[in-house]
Structure formats: structure tokens, C-alpha cells
Amino acid sequence: MAARTFDRETLLDLVVNAVPLFIMAFFVAAFVLFAPFGFDPLASLLQFGLIVAPFVALLVLTYFSARAITDAERGGPVFLPGQTTPAEARPVEHEAEAEEAGAAEESEPAASGDGDA
């Protein structure tokens, strides 16, 4: 399996997951280093479990989100932001083809009898 690299836009999309990951990592480090409530095996296990389990789940979710975003960008049409709902929206990579087709239509002479005189 080839190594996947994520482009800048994908990483920017995933920054929203980096903030909670950083916050959870900060609290794990703070509670390990300072132990403000002392150390009780059951309470400490619960405390770290309630922080580490969502951390790992969010980390895995972030990775699979990045893979899904990258696969969607490579495989499907790419639209400009806000243009996916209108019926007339065209993918970005097909705009040049549409402009060429439009220029070809304008250069063709109109057939006689098409317009009302």
C-alpha cells in the first residue's frame, strides 16, 4: 500500500479535530505530572480511561476522515465552495472544457430560418 500524504486543504479541514486532541493530551499530561487529586487506583483508572478512550477514538476518526477527504478529492468531481447544491454547478476540472464548447458554439454560424425576422 502506497504511503498517503495529505494536502494542505485536507489538513486545514482536520484542524477542527486537532484542537480537542490537544486539549485532551494536555489534561492527560497535567494529571500525570501533577496529580492534583492524589492517586487512587480505581479513580485514576476511570479518570484516564475517560480521557484516553475518546482521544484514541478521535485520533482514529481524524485519520479515516483525512483518507475519505483525500479519496473524494482524487476520485470525484471537485466543486468550488458553495456550488454543490445548484443544478447548474459544474466541477472545477470541467470548466475549461465548458468554455471551449461555449466558444465553439459562438463561432458556428446560425442556421437560416432559426430566428424570427
N, C-alpha and C positions, 0 to 999 in steps of 0.2 A: 504494500500500500504506500503510495507516494505521500510524502510529508505535505501537510496542508499549511499554507500561510494565509493569514487573514489580512485583507487590505485595510487601508485607513478608515474607510467608511464603515466597514464591519466593526472595527474596534470602537469607533465612535458610537455605534448602535449599542454596544455592550457596556459602555461606561456606566449605564444605569444600574448594572449588576455589580460593578466594581465598588461602588460606594457602600452598599450593605456588606459586601465581603470584607472590606477594610474595617468597618465598624465592628463586625463580629470578631475578626482577628485581633483587633485592639483589645476588646474585652477579654478574650482568652488569655492574651499576654498579660494584661493587667491583673487578672485574678490568679494567674500562675505566679507572677513575680511578687505581688503584694499581699495576697490572701487576706483581705480586709475582714472577712468573717471567720477566720480561723480555718482549720482543716478538719472536717468530719467526713469520713469515707463515703457514706451514703449521700449526704447533702452535696459534697463536692462532685461526686459522680453524676448526680442529677443535674447539677449546675453546668458542668462541662458538656454533658450529653445534650442539654437543651440549647447549647450554643454551637457545638461542633456538628451535630447532625444537620441542622439547617445550612450551616456553612458548606458542608460537603455536598448536600443536595443542590444548593445554589451554584456551586462551582461546576458540578456535572451539567446542570441545566444551562449554564452560560456557555459551556463548551459545545453542547449539542445545538444551541441557538446559533452560535457562530458558524457551525457546519451547515445548518439549514439555510442561513442567510447567504453564505458563500455559494452553496449549490444552486439556490434560486437565482442568484445573480448570474451565474455561469450558464445555467440551463435555459432559463425562460426569458421572455422579453423584459427589458428594463424600461420603466416609465419614469418621467420626471416627477418630482414630488407633487402630490395633489392631483395627478391626472389619471388615476386608475379607475375612477367611477364614471366619468362621462363616456358616452358611446363613441364619440369622435376621437378619443385619446389614442395616440399611436405610439408604439415603442420607440425609444430613442434611436436604436440602431437602424430603424427603417425610415427615419426622416429624410435621409439623403436620397433614398430610392423614391420616396413620395415626391420630393422636389423635382427630381429628374423626370418623373412621369408627368408632373404638372407642367413642366417646361415643354415636354414633347407634345402635350395636348394643345398648348397655346400656339406652337409653331405650325401645327397642321391647319390647312385652310378649311374653313367651314363649308359644309356641303351645301349646294344650292337648294333652295326651297325649304331650308330649315327655319328661317326667320320670317316673320310677317312684315311685309313692306308697306 
